[in-house]
């Protein structure tokens, strides 16, 4: 268990790199920031979508659906960050 400042009984939790919530945080490979459960899932999904969009573009395949999904995800992350 983590402890807060000296003499404090409160648990000291870091803030999520996206939403700023003080909760248990998770690391993603290749990322220096840590994220809450919800944000880490969205950040990981955005990384995968970016990779898939790039691969589809290079192969000359349609990317409209992937780009639309990435746009929705980005809006969700931005909204969460602005509420912080």
N, C-alpha and C positions, 0 to 999 in steps of 0.2 A: 504494500500500500504506500502510495506517495503521501508525503505530508506537506503542509503549507509552510509559511514563514515560521521562524523559530517561536515557539510558544503557542502556535496555532494548531487547532484540532482539524481545521478545514483541509480537505483534499485539494492539492494544487494541480489543476489541469491546464494544459496548454490550449490555445485557441486553434480552431480549424482554419486552414489556409484559405478557404473560400467563404464560409458563412460566419466565421468568428465564434461559433459556439464553443463553450468550454465543456468538453466531453472526451471520452476515450478517442484517441486519434490513431490513424493507420498510415503506414508508409506505402508508397507506390514505387516500384523499381524506376530508377532514373529521375525521380522527383526529389527535390530538397525539402519541400514543405510536407506537412502531415495534414490529413483530412479526417473529418468525422466519417462515420459509416456511409451516410447518404451521399455526401460530396465525393468520397473516394470512389464510390461506384460510378458516379457521373463523370468524374475525371478519367477513370480507366476506360469508360465507354467512349469518351471523346477521343482518347488516344487511339483506340481501335478503329473508330470511324474515320479518323484522319488517315490512318494507314490504308484502310479499304478504299477510301475516295482516291487517294494517290495511285493505288494499284489499278483501280478501275479506269482512271484517266489515262494512265500509261498504256493500258491494254486496249484503249478505245471503246470501252464499255460505257453504258449509261450510268450516270452518277446522280441523277435527279432525286431518287428516293433516299439515297444515303445523305445527300446534302440537306434535304428537308429534315431528316432525322437529326442531323448534326445541328441544324438551326434551332430546332425545338429544344434540344439538350442545352445548347449555348444560352438560350433565353432563360431556361430554368436555373442554370448556374448563375447567370447575371442577376436574376431576380433575388436569388438566395443571398448573393454577395451584397446587394444593395440594401437588404433588410438588416444586415449585420450592424 
